[in-house]
Amino acid sequence: MKGTYSGFTDEQIRRYSRQIVLPGVGGKGQRKLLEAKVFLVGAGGLGSPAAVYLAAAGVGKLGICDSDHVDLSNLQRQILHHTHDLGKPKVVSAAEAIADINPDVEVVQHPVRLSSENILDIITDYDIVLEGSDNFPTKYLVNDACFLAGKPNVHAGIFRFEGQVTVFRPGKGCLRCIWPAPPPPGLVPSCQEAGVLGALPGIVGAIQATEVIKLILGLGEPLVGRMLLFDALRMEFYTARCNQRHDCALCGKNPTIKELIDYEQFCGIPSEQGQAAAM
């Protein structure tokens, strides 16, 4: 075993043994995971399960961005956080939980609100972005920044009993190909207003983590050009095509968006309400 997986400690070989034996992973794949750098937008309902599984898999560097603090209402679904974490910055609570799961993982805390001014500088250090926010300004901001920076964006959304996941790869379509503009303010209620089944983001976040791991390893067929839709009440999954639009303002043949914009204004939301909260 040691000769086959040189460079790993005995503890790492035991920790990742069930993963290393998988076809297409092996020692080389596990090394890719340990060297990978993933940026998570949000340490909430989606970011929590995604972070847990990415850390357990041995993704070596996780950047976690969230400017919020742990609230009692979060604990119904945000499994990174616990009752004793109430009042802590979510990035601190997340880092402590991940350290307990896997000390191999470096957690970089970003206790900031993402904006057009800082996102490109932040994501430059990462290979893949996992987007788990709950508001349209942040989703469009991350979408545009990932395209301009050439970073894959593992996008997801949840609403009550339903979820969706897709992967946007630069040159293969983006959020604006599906929704060129966001819905009018107030049309889509927030999780606070509409509610969400606690287990739902666990399922969707785990799918996001799976897609990130596939991208790192180069395995299988990522959800590029496809959106996976999940209905928890019917317990059914559907797949819809989401091809690149030639007239997309960001990634089409004649793009009109060539730099980041004011996303609160774009979504019709007052700037003080545009906080990048996590589901």
C-alpha positions in Angstrom: 0.0 0.0 0.0 2.8 2.5 0.9 4.6 1.8 -2.3 1.5 2.2 -4.4 0.5 5.5 -2.7 3.9 7.1 -1.9 3.7 10.6 -0.6 0.6 9.9 1.6 0.8 9.3 5.3 -0.6 6.1 6.8 -3.4 8.2 8.3 -4.3 9.6 4.8 -4.3 6.2 3.3 -6.7 5.0 5.9 -8.8 8.1 5.7 -9.3 8.1 2.0 -9.1 4.4 1.4 -12.7 4.0 0.2 -12.1 6.8 -2.3 -8.7 5.8 -3.5 -9.9 2.3 -4.6 -12.5 3.8 -6.9 -11.9 3.4 -10.6 -10.6 6.7 -12.0 -9.5 8.0 -8.6 -6.5 6.1 -7.2 -3.5 7.9 -5.6 -3.3 10.4 -8.5 -6.9 11.4 -8.1 -6.6 11.8 -4.4 -3.5 13.9 -4.9 -5.6 16.1 -7.3 -8.2 16.6 -4.5 -5.6 17.5 -1.9 -4.1 20.1 -4.2 -7.5 21.5 -5.3 -8.8 24.9 -4.2 -12.5 25.6 -4.1 -14.3 28.8 -3.2 -17.7 28.5 -1.5 -20.1 31.4 -1.7 -22.1 31.0 1.5 -21.9 28.8 4.6 -25.6 28.3 4.8 -28.0 25.6 3.7 -26.2 24.7 0.5 -22.6 25.6 1.5 -22.9 23.6 4.7 -23.4 20.1 3.2 -21.1 20.9 0.3 -18.3 22.0 2.6 -18.7 18.9 4.8 -18.4 16.5 1.8 -15.6 18.4 0.1 -13.7 18.5 3.3 -14.3 14.8 4.0 -13.1 14.0 0.4 -9.9 15.8 1.1 -10.2 18.9 -1.0 -7.1 20.7 0.2 -8.2 24.3 0.3 -11.7 25.6 0.9 -12.3 29.3 0.8 -15.6 30.1 2.6 -17.3 33.5 2.1 -20.1 34.6 4.4 -20.6 37.9 6.2 -23.4 36.6 8.4 -23.4 35.3 12.0 -25.0 32.0 13.2 -28.7 32.4 14.2 -31.0 30.0 15.8 -33.2 29.9 12.7 -30.2 28.6 10.7 -29.8 25.4 12.6 -32.8 23.7 10.9 -30.8 23.2 7.7 -27.2 24.7 8.0 -25.5 21.6 9.3 -22.0 23.2 9.7 -23.3 25.2 12.7 -24.5 24.1 16.1 -26.3 25.5 19.1 -23.0 26.4 20.8 -22.0 28.4 17.7 -24.9 30.9 18.1 -23.6 34.5 17.5 -20.4 33.4 15.9 -19.4 34.5 12.4 -20.4 31.7 10.1 -16.9 31.5 8.6 -15.5 30.9 12.1 -18.1 28.2 12.9 -17.5 26.6 9.5 -13.7 26.5 9.9 -14.0 24.9 13.4 -16.4 22.2 12.1 -14.2 21.4 9.1 -11.1 21.1 11.3 -13.0 18.4 13.3 -13.9 16.6 10.1 -10.5 16.7 8.3 -7.3 18.4 9.5 -5.8 18.0 6.0 -8.1 20.8 4.8 -7.0 24.5 4.9 -9.9 26.8 5.4 -9.6 30.4 4.3 -12.2 32.6 5.9 -13.7 35.4 3.9 -16.1 37.2 6.3 -17.0 39.8 3.7 -19.9 40.7 1.5 -19.0 39.9 -2.1 -19.1 42.8 -4.5 -18.0 43.9 -7.9 -15.0 45.5 -6.2 -13.6 42.4 -4.5 -14.8 39.2 -6.1 -12.3 39.0 -8.9 -9.4 39.5 -6.5 -10.8 36.8 -4.2 -11.6 34.0 -6.7 -8.3 34.3 -8.6 -6.8 32.0 -5.9 -9.3 29.2 -6.5 -9.9 26.6 -9.2 -13.7 26.2 -8.9 -16.5 28.3 -7.4 -19.5 26.7 -5.7 -22.4 29.2 -5.5 -24.8 28.8 -2.6 -26.3 32.3 -2.1 -30.0 33.1 -1.7 -30.4 36.3 -3.6 -30.3 37.3 -7.2 -27.7 40.1 -7.0 -25.1 37.6 -5.7 -26.0 34.9 -8.2 -25.6 37.3 -11.1 -22.4 38.7 -9.6 -20.9 35.3 -9.2 -22.0 34.2 -12.7 -20.4 37.2 -14.4 -17.2 37.1 -12.3 -16.7 33.4 -13.0 -17.1 33.9 -16.7 -14.7 36.9 -16.8 -12.2 35.0 -14.6 -12.5 31.7 -16.5 -13.7 29.8 -13.5 -16.3 26.9 -13.4 -19.4 27.9 -11.4 -21.3 25.1 -9.7 -24.7 26.9 -9.3 -27.7 25.8 -7.3 -30.9 27.2 -6.0 -33.7 26.0 -3.6 -37.3 26.9 -3.0 -39.6 25.3 -0.5 -39.6 21.6 -1.7 -37.6 22.1 -4.9 -34.0 22.4 -5.9 -31.9 22.9 -9.0 -28.2 22.3 -9.9 -26.1 23.1 -13.0 -22.5 23.8 -13.9 -21.5 26.8 -15.9 -18.2 26.5 -17.7 -16.9 29.6 -19.5 -17.8 29.2 -23.1 -20.4 26.6 -22.4 -23.3 28.9 -21.2 -24.0 30.9 -18.1 -26.9 32.0 -15.9 -27.8 34.8 -18.3 -28.4 32.2 -21.0 -31.2 30.8 -18.9 -32.5 34.0 -17.3 -31.2 37.1 -19.2 -32.7 39.2 -16.4 -33.8 38.5 -12.8 -37.4 38.5 -11.8 -38.9 41.8 -10.6 -38.2 42.5 -6.9 -40.8 40.8 -4.6 -41.9 38.2 -7.2 -39.8 35.4 -5.7 -40.0 35.2 -1.9 -36.9 34.5 0.1 -36.5 31.4 2.2 -37.4 33.4 5.3 -40.7 34.4 3.6 -41.5 31.1 1.8 -39.9 28.5 4.0 -37.7 25.6 3.0 -37.6 21.9 3.9 -34.5 21.4 6.0 -33.3 18.3 4.3 -33.7 19.8 0.8 -30.5 21.9 0.8 -28.7 18.9 2.2 -29.5 16.9 -0.9 -28.8 19.8 -3.3 -25.6 20.8 -1.6 -24.3 17.2 -1.7 -25.0 17.2 -5.5 -23.0 20.4 -5.8 -20.1 18.8 -3.9 -20.3 15.8 -6.2 -20.1 18.0 -9.3 -17.1 19.8 -7.8 -15.3 16.5 -7.2 -16.1 15.3 -10.7 -14.6 18.5 -12.1 -11.4 18.2 -10.1 -10.9 14.5 -11.1 -12.1 14.9 -14.7 -14.6 12.1 -14.1 -18.0 11.5 -15.6 -20.2 14.1 -17.3 -20.6 17.3 -15.3 -24.0 19.1 -15.5 -22.7 21.4 -18.2 -25.5 22.4 -20.5 -27.9 20.6 -18.3 -29.9 21.5 -15.2 -30.9 18.9 -12.7 -34.3 19.7 -11.1 -35.4 18.0 -7.9 -38.9 17.8 -6.5 -38.8 16.5 -2.9 -42.5 16.0 -2.6 -42.7 13.7 -5.6 -39.1 12.4 -5.0 -38.3 12.8 -8.6 -35.4 14.2 -10.5 -35.7 15.8 -14.0 -33.0 17.1 -16.4 -33.5 20.1 -18.6 -31.2 21.3 -21.4 -29.8 24.8 -20.8 -27.6 25.5 -23.9 -25.5 28.5 -24.5 -27.4 31.4 -26.2 -25.7 33.0 -29.1 -27.3 36.3 -28.1 -26.3 36.1 -24.5 -25.2 39.5 -23.2 -22.3 37.9 -21.4 -21.1 34.8 -23.2 -22.7 35.2 -26.6 -21.2 36.1 -30.0 -21.5 39.8 -29.4 -21.3 40.4 -25.7 -22.3 43.7 -24.2 -21.3 42.9 -20.7 -17.5 43.1 -20.5 -17.0 44.1 -16.8 -18.8 43.8 -13.5 -21.7 46.1 -12.9 -23.9 47.3 -10.0 -25.9 44.1 -9.3 -28.3 45.5 -6.7 -29.3 48.1 -9.3 -29.5 45.5 -12.0 -31.9 43.4 -9.9 -33.9 46.4 -8.7 -32.9 46.0 -5.1 -31.8 48.8 -2.8 -28.1 48.4 -2.0 -28.7 48.0 1.8 -30.9 44.9 1.0 -28.3 43.3 -1.3 -26.4 41.5 1.4 -25.0 38.2 0.2 -26.8 35.9 2.6 -26.7 32.1 2.4 -29.6 29.8 2.2 
